Each structure stands twice: as structure tokens, then as C-alpha cells.
Amino acid sequence: MIFVMPKTSVAVLQMPQATIAALERLGADLAVARLRRKESLVSWASRLGVSVPTLMRLEAGEPGVGIGIYATALWLIGRDGALAELAAPEKDRGALELDVREAVALGKSRAQASAESRQKRKEKRGG
């Protein structure tokens, strides 16, 4: 008997554990939202435009489920607006920290240049 392993992308294999956990939590939360609305797997899958097995994979937080399907599920529960904020530049702490570091470095280099300029002027005046 031959077993065929499902195709798994390198990206999924290298996915950080925290990301996997976040997807699992999102899937579980979407399952709870469906159940609280008293929707069956069949009706919810139909509303999403996916098969029941795909919905089950989504609710399990499997990373191979397309982001568009997650987005549609969020839309069904009125939470798709949060997607626009996920990668908003003003919320990108890593980039903001880099911006601050660059500004501090620029400030230091300008302060150094000003100090050198003052020193040269002072030396020219004979002081």
C-alpha cells in the first residue's frame, strides 16, 4: 500500500509556532461564532462558498486555507473591517522603532556637526 503525503509548502513548514497558534485560535473563534449563530457546517460552508471539509480546515486553523476564505468568514460575522488595520503602517511597531532609531542617529550626527562647526568658528576667532 502506498501512502501519499499531502503537499505542504515550505512556507507552512517554516511557519512560527506563534503564527500557527494564532491561526488555530482564529479558526476556533470562527467556529464559536458559527455555533452561536446556530449555523450548521453545511449552511455556513454554503454561505462561504466552500466545501464542508474546507470549512472544517478553516475552523481547525489550518494554514493552507486561503486568506480570502478567512476574510469572508470574518465578513459573515461583521469583523472584516479589522483586516484593514492588521498591517497598517501606523501600527507597524518594528518599522516605527526603525524610524525612531534613524531619527535619533540623525539627531546625533547633526548635533556632532553643529558642535564641530561651533568649534571651528571659535578657533577662527582665536578663542
ABEGO torsion letter per residue (X at the ends): XBBBBBBBBAAAAABBAAAAAAAAAAAAAAAAAAAAAGBBAAAAAAAAGBBAAAAAAAAAGBAABBAAAAAAAAAAAGAAAAAAAAABAAABAAAAAAAAAAAAAAAAAAAAAAAAAAAAAAAAAGX
